[in-house]
Amino acid sequence: MTRRLERAGLAQEPQTYSSEATSGRYSELDLTRPGVVIVHRASVKGLDFDTVVIADTESDSGSDPTSATLRAAYYVMITRARQRLVLGWQGSQLPRHLEGLDRWVRSR
């Protein structure tokens, strides 16, 4: 995904961060710089963004939708959004763990 964004001709090069990186390109973020920031779901705690996109929610469909671990992970990811949250998934049906959000979902 990062390579696609880099080739897309964005005004700013996307930033990518992983809490596991100890040095180099993926170890630091400049949150004062505008643009796209890609952060692994395990690394978002304590950060916030104007818009948060969780593009692959269907990847969690096999998990128990009532699992405390899954619910906590989504709570952390969703609450990172200051203004806009976008949940994406492949397929025509809302993933099981997002059921109940129907009134908040706008499909395209």
Buried (B, 14 or more C-beta within 10 A) or exposed (E): EBEEBEEEEEEEEBBBBBBEBEEEEBEEBEEEEEEBBBBEBEBBEEBEBEEBBBEBBBEBBEBEBEEEEBBEBBEBBBEBBEEEBEBEBEEEEBBBBBEEEEEEEEEE
